[in-house]
Amino acid sequence: MGINADRIGGVASDERFLRLADRELRLAHGLAAYLLGSSSEAEDAVQEAIIRAWRGWPRLRDEERFQPWFERILLNVCRDRAKRRGRLRVVELEPLITLSVSDPFKAMLDRDAIGRALSMLPTDQRAVVVLRFWRDLSLEDIAYRLEVPVGTVKSRLHHGLRALRGTMAGTIAAGGET
């Protein structure tokens, strides 16, 4: 069972979706990578978000709102993945098995003090900090994307920044690496 193109406006509608989605891919991958801390996990999250967006495309009333609508979907996917990851049980592989898969984004975050501090924040705080400073969104735009009140965004931003400052102060006091 495929998607009925006639139902959502035919080929022209399909092309509009693809054009709009294509514009968002680079930013979407970066956002997901910051939120999940892994380039490969970000790729999976973006792919899942594109699929969800495609399925929801017929319900989007205003194409001008595609970016915040898509980011909302992506943020929900990332939040779901982070929650699932927290519930996953890690099983130690035998020492003889070595994997040589490298994730350049994760390696960069691991080397970067701010990236490490950011990865220690709870998912909701991390999302607000990344949307505010990496995407440069207003508090109102963040609230819209996360579907929470502006006051909640302010609170998460306050607590997230306080935690980052504390972590960074500890890194600097310990002779920190940047």
C-alpha positions in Angstrom: 0.0 0.0 0.0 1.6 3.2 -1.1 0.8 6.8 -0.6 -1.9 8.0 -2.9 -0.4 11.1 -4.6 -3.9 12.2 -5.8 -5.1 12.4 -2.2 -2.6 15.1 -1.4 -2.5 17.0 -4.7 -0.7 14.7 -7.0 2.8 15.0 -8.4 3.1 18.8 -7.8 2.3 18.2 -4.1 4.9 15.4 -3.9 7.5 17.7 -5.5 6.7 20.6 -3.1 7.1 18.2 -0.1 10.5 17.0 -1.5 11.7 20.5 -2.2 10.7 21.7 1.3 12.1 18.6 3.1 15.4 18.8 1.1 15.9 22.4 2.4 15.7 21.1 6.0 18.0 18.1 5.8 21.3 19.7 6.7 19.9 21.7 9.7 17.8 18.7 10.7 20.8 16.4 10.9 22.8 19.0 12.9 19.9 19.5 15.3 19.4 15.8 15.8 23.1 15.1 16.2 23.4 17.7 18.9 20.3 16.3 20.7 21.3 12.6 20.3 25.1 13.0 20.4 25.7 10.7 17.4 25.8 11.3 13.7 24.5 7.9 12.8 21.6 8.1 15.4 20.8 11.6 13.9 20.6 10.1 10.4 18.1 7.5 11.6 16.1 10.2 13.5 16.0 12.5 10.5 14.9 9.6 8.3 12.1 8.7 10.7 11.0 12.3 10.9 10.9 12.6 7.1 8.6 9.5 7.0 6.4 10.9 9.7 6.3 14.3 7.9 5.4 12.6 4.6 2.5 10.8 6.3 1.4 14.1 7.9 1.9 16.2 4.8 -1.8 16.2 3.8 -2.7 17.8 7.1 -0.2 20.7 6.9 -2.4 23.7 6.1 0.3 26.3 5.5 3.5 25.4 3.6 5.1 28.5 5.0 5.1 26.8 8.4 6.9 23.7 7.0 10.2 24.3 8.9 8.7 24.7 12.4 6.3 21.9 11.7 9.0 19.6 10.6 11.3 20.5 13.5 8.5 19.7 15.9 8.3 16.3 14.3 12.1 15.8 14.5 12.2 17.0 18.1 9.5 14.4 19.0 11.5 11.7 17.3 14.7 12.7 19.1 12.9 12.8 22.4 11.4 9.3 21.8 14.8 7.9 20.8 16.5 9.4 23.9 13.8 7.9 26.2 14.2 4.5 24.5 17.9 4.8 24.8 17.6 5.4 28.5 15.6 2.2 28.8 17.9 0.0 26.7 20.0 -2.5 28.5 23.6 -2.4 27.4 25.3 -5.8 27.0 29.1 -6.0 27.1 30.5 -7.5 23.9 33.3 -10.0 24.2 36.7 -8.3 24.3 37.7 -10.2 21.1 35.1 -8.5 19.1 36.2 -5.0 18.0 34.2 -2.6 16.0 36.0 0.0 14.0 33.0 2.2 13.2 33.8 5.8 13.8 31.3 8.6 14.3 33.1 11.9 13.6 30.3 14.0 15.2 30.4 12.0 18.4 34.2 12.2 18.4 34.0 16.0 18.0 31.5 16.2 20.9 33.7 14.0 23.1 36.7 16.3 22.5 34.7 19.4 23.0 34.1 20.5 26.6 30.9 22.2 25.7 29.7 19.2 23.7 30.4 16.9 26.7 28.6 19.3 29.0 25.7 19.5 26.6 25.4 15.8 26.4 25.0 15.6 30.2 21.9 17.7 30.2 18.5 16.1 30.3 16.9 15.8 26.9 14.3 18.6 27.4 16.9 21.1 28.6 19.4 20.1 25.9 16.6 20.7 23.2 15.9 24.2 24.5 19.6 25.2 24.7 20.3 23.8 21.3 17.3 25.5 19.7 18.1 28.8 21.4 21.8 29.0 20.7 22.5 26.7 17.8 19.3 27.4 15.8 19.0 31.0 17.3 15.2 30.7 17.8 13.2 32.9 20.0 11.6 31.5 23.2 8.2 31.7 21.5 9.4 29.7 18.5 11.0 27.1 20.8 7.7 26.8 22.7 5.8 26.3 19.5 8.2 23.6 18.3 8.2 21.8 21.7 4.5 22.3 22.2 5.1 23.7 25.7 4.4 27.1 27.3 7.0 29.8 27.0 7.4 29.7 30.8 8.5 26.1 30.5 11.0 27.0 27.9 12.4 29.8 30.1 12.7 27.4 33.0 14.4 24.7 31.0 16.8 27.2 29.5 17.6 28.7 32.9 18.3 25.3 34.5 20.1 24.0 31.4 22.4 27.1 31.3 23.0 26.8 35.1 24.0 23.2 34.7 26.3 24.0 31.7 28.0 26.8 33.7 28.6 24.4 36.6 30.0 21.7 34.4 32.2 24.2 32.5 33.4 25.8 35.7 34.4 22.4 36.9 36.2 21.6 33.6 38.1 24.9 33.7 39.0 24.5 37.4 40.4 21.0 36.6 42.7 22.4 33.9 40.0 21.8 31.3 40.3 20.8 27.7 38.4 22.6 25.0 
